[in-house]
Amino acid sequence: MLNRFKQVILVAAVTLAIAPAVALAADKLRIGVVPGAYADSITVAAKEAKAQGIEVEVVEFTDWTTPNVAVNNGDIDINYFQHQPFLNNAIKQQGYQLASAGTGILANVGLYSLKHQAVDQVPHKGKVGIASDPVNQGRGLLLLQKVGLIELKPDVGYLGTLNDITANPKNLSFVEVEGPQLVRITGDVDIAQGYPHFIVAAKAFDPSSGLAYSGIEDKQFSIQFVVKQDRVSDPVVQKFIQLYQNSDAVKAETHRAFSNDDRLYTLAWRGN
């Protein structure tokens, strides 16, 4: 009987010794990003999340395809690089079981030139750098139409492609590359679609030097926290998103990452 009592005490002691470790075990998230302002803000939030019991591993990708594959396959928990129209198109094309769990930063899109000081200086048969994916190409084309360089089919919206150009009075040619690479070819073309946060990250030229900008109030292009459909309400995911949205450090880093220029971004979850 005494031996049995000692065994019970031993088991209880072991249980008590293990219990605090279990209670303190952190939740874990793997978050996919592409280099730039979004990645930098996630890295800042990850440091704060650790104090809140969430261990965050930030995984960098260099393209706009693999992050969705990785979430869909369960290799990472969240990706943070795309807006809702881009996600909708990816789901339609690839059948991903993905959804947005929350809203992040809204970045403006600009037209940049390292050769000309104004849009009307773009020459006949000039070259235009533009995003290669369907949604972001549509955004670039709308901006080119806004400044009068091209005309598009009526009501084509942000899903427009080069095939939807109905008028090209300067007979411009187009160089298509993935969005993150546009900054690298800006000097090789007459005018290029550009993303201020990528320009800041590359330290290539002044991100506030755009010849024109899209409407920053267009919230459908806000970056989303994308997860598998069955994890939209996951408490750990939502805890991290709330931390991100309420972090003063994230706000400060975002302002820095956008060249301290309020014209280039908005904190879309705040509605201003």
C-alpha positions as CSV (number, residue, x, y, z in Angstrom):
1,M,0.0,0.0,0.0
2,L,2.9,2.3,0.9
3,N,4.6,1.6,-2.4
4,R,1.4,2.4,-4.3
5,F,1.0,5.7,-2.4
6,K,4.6,6.6,-3.4
7,Q,3.8,5.8,-7.0
8,V,0.8,8.1,-6.9
9,I,2.9,10.9,-5.4
10,L,5.5,10.4,-8.1
11,V,3.0,10.5,-10.9
12,A,1.5,13.7,-9.4
13,A,4.9,15.3,-9.1
14,V,5.8,14.5,-12.7
15,T,2.4,15.8,-13.9
16,L,2.9,19.1,-12.0
17,A,6.4,19.4,-13.4
18,I,5.2,19.0,-17.0
19,A,2.0,21.1,-16.6
20,P,3.7,24.6,-16.5
21,A,5.7,23.7,-19.6
22,V,2.5,22.7,-21.5
23,A,0.7,25.8,-20.3
24,L,3.5,28.1,-21.5
25,A,3.9,26.4,-24.9
26,A,3.5,29.0,-27.6
27,D,1.0,28.8,-30.5
28,K,2.9,28.7,-33.8
29,L,2.2,30.3,-37.2
30,R,4.2,30.2,-40.4
31,I,3.5,33.3,-42.5
32,G,4.5,33.7,-46.1
33,V,5.5,37.1,-47.5
34,V,7.4,38.6,-50.4
35,P,10.2,41.1,-49.7
36,G,9.2,44.7,-49.0
37,A,6.9,46.7,-46.8
38,Y,4.4,43.9,-46.1
39,A,7.2,41.5,-45.1
40,D,8.8,44.2,-42.9
41,S,5.5,44.9,-41.1
42,I,4.9,41.2,-40.5
43,T,8.4,40.8,-39.1
44,V,7.7,43.6,-36.6
45,A,4.4,42.1,-35.6
46,A,6.1,38.7,-35.2
47,K,8.3,40.2,-32.5
48,E,5.3,41.5,-30.6
49,A,3.4,38.3,-31.1
50,K,6.1,36.3,-29.2
51,A,5.3,38.3,-26.1
52,Q,1.6,37.3,-26.6
53,G,2.4,33.6,-26.8
54,I,2.6,33.2,-30.6
55,E,5.8,32.0,-32.2
56,V,5.8,33.3,-35.8
57,E,8.1,32.1,-38.5
58,V,8.3,34.5,-41.5
59,V,8.9,32.7,-44.8
60,E,10.0,34.8,-47.8
61,F,8.9,34.0,-51.3
62,T,10.2,35.7,-54.5
63,D,7.1,35.2,-56.7
64,W,3.3,35.6,-56.5
65,T,2.4,32.0,-57.1
66,T,4.1,29.8,-54.6
67,P,2.7,31.5,-51.5
68,N,-0.8,30.4,-52.4
69,V,0.4,26.9,-53.2
70,A,2.1,26.8,-49.8
71,V,-1.0,27.8,-47.9
72,N,-3.3,25.5,-49.9
73,N,-0.9,22.6,-49.2
74,G,-0.7,23.4,-45.5
75,D,3.1,24.2,-45.7
76,I,2.4,27.6,-44.2
77,D,-0.5,29.0,-42.2
78,I,-1.0,32.4,-43.7
79,N,0.3,34.4,-46.6
80,Y,0.3,38.2,-46.7
81,F,1.1,39.6,-50.2
82,Q,-2.1,39.8,-52.3
83,H,-5.3,41.7,-52.6
84,Q,-8.8,40.2,-52.9
85,P,-9.2,40.5,-56.7
86,F,-5.8,38.7,-57.1
87,L,-6.9,36.0,-54.7
88,N,-10.3,35.6,-56.5
89,N,-8.5,35.1,-59.8
90,A,-6.1,32.6,-58.3
91,I,-9.0,30.6,-56.8
92,K,-10.8,30.6,-60.1
93,Q,-7.8,29.6,-62.1
94,Q,-6.3,27.0,-59.7
95,G,-9.2,25.9,-57.5
96,Y,-7.5,26.8,-54.2
97,Q,-9.5,26.3,-51.0
98,L,-8.4,29.7,-49.7
99,A,-10.1,32.7,-48.1
100,S,-9.2,36.0,-46.5
101,A,-9.1,36.1,-42.7
102,G,-8.5,39.8,-42.4
103,T,-7.5,43.1,-44.1
104,G,-4.1,44.8,-44.1
105,I,-2.3,47.6,-45.9
106,L,-3.6,49.3,-49.1
107,A,-0.7,50.3,-51.4
108,N,-1.1,52.8,-54.2
109,V,0.1,52.0,-57.7
110,G,2.1,54.5,-59.7
111,L,3.5,55.2,-63.1
112,Y,7.2,55.9,-63.0
113,S,9.8,57.0,-65.4
114,L,13.6,57.5,-65.1
115,K,13.7,59.1,-68.6
116,H,10.9,61.5,-68.7
117,Q,9.5,64.2,-66.4
118,A,5.8,64.0,-67.5
119,V,3.5,61.5,-69.0
120,D,3.2,63.5,-72.2
121,Q,6.9,63.2,-72.8
122,V,6.6,59.4,-73.4
123,P,7.6,59.1,-77.1
124,H,5.9,57.5,-80.0
125,K,6.8,53.7,-80.0
126,G,7.9,54.0,-76.4
127,K,8.2,51.0,-74.1
128,V,5.9,50.4,-71.1
129,G,6.7,48.1,-68.2
130,I,3.5,46.4,-66.8
131,A,2.6,43.6,-64.5
132,S,2.2,40.2,-66.1
133,D,-0.6,38.7,-63.9
134,P,-4.2,39.3,-64.9
135,V,-5.4,41.5,-62.0
136,N,-2.4,43.7,-61.5
137,Q,-2.0,44.2,-65.2
138,G,-5.6,45.4,-65.2
139,R,-4.7,48.0,-62.5
140,G,-1.8,49.2,-64.6
141,L,-3.9,49.5,-67.8
142,L,-6.6,51.5,-66.0
143,L,-3.9,53.9,-64.8
144,L,-2.5,54.2,-68.3
145,Q,-6.0,54.9,-69.6
146,K,-6.5,57.5,-66.8
147,V,-3.5,59.5,-68.0
148,G,-4.5,59.2,-71.7
149,L,-1.9,56.9,-73.1
150,I,-4.3,54.1,-74.1
151,E,-8.0,53.3,-74.3
152,L,-9.6,50.1,-73.1
153,K,-12.8,48.3,-73.9
154,P,-15.8,49.8,-72.0
155,D,-16.3,48.5,-68.4
156,V,-13.4,46.0,-68.7
157,G,-12.2,47.1,-65.2
158,Y,-9.2,45.7,-63.4
159,L,-9.5,42.3,-65.3
160,G,-8.4,44.0,-68.5
161,T,-5.4,42.7,-70.4
162,L,-3.3,43.9,-73.3
163,N,-5.9,42.3,-75.6
164,D,-8.5,44.8,-74.3
165,I,-6.6,47.9,-75.6
166,T,-8.8,49.5,-78.2
167,A,-6.6,52.6,-78.8
168,N,-2.9,53.1,-78.6
169,P,-2.2,56.4,-80.3
170,K,1.6,56.4,-79.6
171,N,1.9,52.8,-80.7
172,L,3.5,51.9,-77.4
173,S,4.9,48.4,-76.8
174,F,4.6,46.5,-73.5
175,V,7.1,44.6,-71.5
176,E,5.4,42.2,-69.1
177,V,7.1,41.1,-65.9
178,E,5.9,39.9,-62.5
179,G,5.0,42.8,-60.2
180,P,7.9,42.6,-57.9
181,Q,10.3,42.8,-60.8
182,L,8.9,46.0,-62.3
183,V,11.3,48.1,-60.3
184,R,14.2,46.4,-62.0
185,I,13.2,47.3,-65.5
186,T,12.0,50.8,-64.9
187,G,15.2,52.3,-66.2
188,D,15.0,50.2,-69.3
189,V,11.6,51.4,-70.5
190,D,10.0,54.8,-71.0
191,I,7.4,54.4,-68.3
192,A,6.5,51.6,-65.9
193,Q,3.8,50.6,-63.6
194,G,5.3,50.6,-60.1
195,Y,4.6,49.6,-56.5
196,P,6.0,52.1,-54.0
197,H,6.8,49.5,-51.4
198,F,8.9,47.5,-53.8
199,I,10.7,50.6,-54.9
200,V,11.5,51.5,-51.3
201,A,12.8,47.9,-50.7
202,A,15.0,48.0,-53.8
203,K,16.3,51.6,-53.0
204,A,16.3,52.1,-56.7
205,F,14.7,55.6,-57.0
206,D,12.3,57.9,-55.2
207,P,9.0,56.1,-54.6
208,S,7.3,59.5,-54.3
209,S,8.4,60.5,-57.8
210,G,5.5,58.9,-59.6
211,L,4.1,60.7,-62.7
212,A,0.6,59.5,-61.7
213,Y,-1.0,57.4,-59.0
214,S,-4.1,55.2,-58.8
215,G,-6.9,56.1,-56.3
216,I,-5.7,55.2,-52.8
217,E,-9.3,54.9,-51.6
218,D,-9.8,51.8,-53.7
219,K,-10.0,49.3,-50.8
220,Q,-10.6,46.2,-52.9
221,F,-6.9,46.2,-53.5
222,S,-5.9,46.0,-49.8
223,I,-3.5,43.2,-48.9
224,Q,-5.3,40.3,-47.2
225,F,-4.3,37.7,-44.6
226,V,-5.0,34.6,-46.6
227,V,-5.6,31.2,-45.1
228,K,-7.2,27.9,-45.9
229,Q,-11.0,28.3,-45.9
230,D,-11.5,26.2,-42.7
231,R,-9.1,28.5,-40.7
232,V,-10.7,31.9,-41.3
233,S,-12.0,31.9,-37.7
234,D,-9.0,30.1,-36.2
235,P,-8.4,31.9,-32.8
236,V,-4.6,32.0,-33.2
237,V,-4.9,33.4,-36.7
238,Q,-7.4,36.0,-35.5
239,K,-5.3,36.9,-32.5
240,F,-2.3,37.6,-34.7
241,I,-4.3,39.7,-37.1
242,Q,-5.8,41.8,-34.2
243,L,-2.3,42.3,-32.8
244,Y,-1.0,43.4,-36.3
245,Q,-3.9,45.9,-36.8
246,N,-3.5,47.4,-33.3
247,S,0.3,47.6,-33.2
248,D,1.9,51.0,-33.0
249,A,5.1,49.4,-34.1
250,V,3.5,48.0,-37.2
251,K,2.0,51.4,-38.1
252,A,5.4,53.1,-37.6
253,E,7.2,50.5,-39.7
254,T,4.6,50.8,-42.5
255,H,5.0,54.6,-42.6
256,R,8.8,54.1,-42.8
257,A,8.5,51.4,-45.5
258,F,6.4,53.7,-47.6
259,S,9.1,56.4,-47.5
260,N,7.2,58.3,-44.8
261,D,4.7,59.4,-47.4
262,D,1.1,59.2,-46.4
263,R,0.0,59.4,-50.1
264,L,1.4,56.0,-50.9
265,Y,-0.6,53.8,-48.6
266,T,-3.5,53.6,-46.1
267,L,-4.2,51.3,-43.1
268,A,-7.3,49.9,-44.8
269,W,-8.7,48.2,-41.7
270,R,-9.1,51.7,-40.1
271,G,-11.2,52.9,-43.0
272,N,-8.9,56.0,-43.6
